[in-house]
Amino acid sequence: MTGHRLLNKTLSFNNGIAAVKCMRSIRRWAYEMFRNERAIRFVIMVTPEDLKANAEYIKMADHYVPVPGGTNNNNYANVELILDIAKRIPVQVNACEV
């Protein structure tokens, strides 16, 4: 492998099945590359609705950041909010955008 920095924390700004598929794929890749499926940690955005539903993707993540509920303009499609979270919580890449 080439490069100078190892990715070890990513922000997922999807929810539901898209977030689950992303985390599974990256964890599979991390295991193949590093023999450690937890080599990359996931920070996810979570709405009150997701918490109330006890969504599967929340259980798979390493850390979550509460975000406003309602329409996607308030959370998962809110670019300003995503950038703010990425700045506050040191992540090396924003991943899993669909």
QUIRA-V952337 format. One record per backbone hydrogen bond with DSSP energy under -1.0 kcal/mol. CO is the residue of the C=O (numbers start at 1). NH is the residue of the N-H. If there is no record, write none. Layout:
co=CO nh=NH
co=CO nh=NH
This chain:
co=8 nh=41
co=9 nh=92
co=10 nh=43
co=11 nh=95
co=12 nh=45
co=16 nh=20
co=17 nh=21
co=18 nh=22
co=19 nh=23
co=20 nh=24
co=21 nh=25
co=22 nh=26
co=23 nh=27
co=24 nh=28
co=25 nh=29
co=26 nh=30
co=27 nh=31
co=28 nh=32
co=29 nh=33
co=30 nh=34
co=31 nh=35
co=36 nh=39
co=41 nh=10
co=42 nh=62
co=42 nh=63
co=43 nh=12
co=44 nh=65
co=46 nh=67
co=47 nh=51
co=48 nh=52
co=49 nh=53
co=50 nh=55
co=51 nh=54
co=55 nh=58
co=56 nh=60
co=57 nh=61
co=63 nh=44
co=65 nh=46
co=71 nh=74
co=72 nh=75
co=72 nh=77
co=75 nh=78
co=77 nh=79
co=78 nh=82
co=79 nh=83
co=80 nh=84
co=81 nh=85
co=82 nh=86
co=83 nh=87
co=84 nh=88
co=85 nh=89
co=93 nh=11
